[in-house]
């Protein structure tokens, strides 16, 4: 075992975990709050810079703990303002994080796993298979990095106002590690994000969705993508295990707990597969008496994909049918597709040399630290 494996990465811990850590060290529980502020509010991860801790405590911390964030590999900047960061996880896999600025807000789309085990047929991440769960530090580290980089170095950008678990992976299949990161996001002495500003998106892993409903109050988005079991099973194999009716039943439990809030239903528009008018009418029936708002997501293509995106007219006709039945329906605008940062395009790919050097130039422009870790080039596919 190496030294750092015996020590605790404090970035893994929420307020509860930090409190337990300090109690175990025979220190006062309020130290947890000091530590949360240093790391998450101020962005300080060097114990020596934590000036309200005594010298002795700092030395004790160095002996028992460390603070490690994912390393930066590259950043790409889309012409529409979207940015995609590629981080190296603690075993040198690639993690992708996408920043989407809008007029008065900015959303950070974070990853919860390296790869994904679910094998949804229209998703690029699925093609790389499942590698492993990210640790809490690797998940919250994405937010930590972007928030403090924006604050210190890219000041003209909107600060992060919203976080969505819509990057690589199925967050409910890494529930144990995702849960403390939600608590850090919501903690008023960390990122202080309200329940409406953090959204978990899931394909519907029902046992964990039940736990999620009991344990948290953040927003819920469900990848439905089909109006019946036959189509859903074809494009999302998880539907065999957790069919549509059961999924809707569980979602209803969420809406019963959170009166006046709506579940976001995600529906990818695949030409000729799930986008016809009769599908829209079928979806209306599925969502009958259920407080939902629908996001129609134009399919984002990737090399080797078996699907095409529905035409604009088809998407509009689909939207109109839902709206005519009083279902709030928006068509999600595709962002960052020139840098493969759009929904379902994240694949943990390592940039090729040209893109890497472009990323290098853009990082120099923003004076970001540039770390190009060549060991990651063994990771998934290199285009
Ligand atoms: N595992 C989670 C998060 C996945 S990514 C989930 O299933 O919800 C976030 C959203 O992007 C999901 O709704 C996902 O189904 C969708 N998506 C995946 N691939 C896509 C693609 N190629 N085009 C458009 N949306 C896609």
Boltz pocket constraint, residues with backbone or C-beta under 6 A from the ligand:
constraints:
  - pocket:
      binder: B
      contacts: [[A, 120], [A, 122], [A, 123], [A, 124], [A, 165], [A, 166], [A, 167], [A, 169], [A, 170], [A, 171], [A, 201], [A, 202], [A, 203], [A, 221], [A, 222], [A, 223], [A, 266], [A, 267], [A, 268], [A, 297], [A, 298], [A, 299], [A, 300], [A, 301], [A, 343], [A, 344], [A, 345]]
      max_distance: 6.0
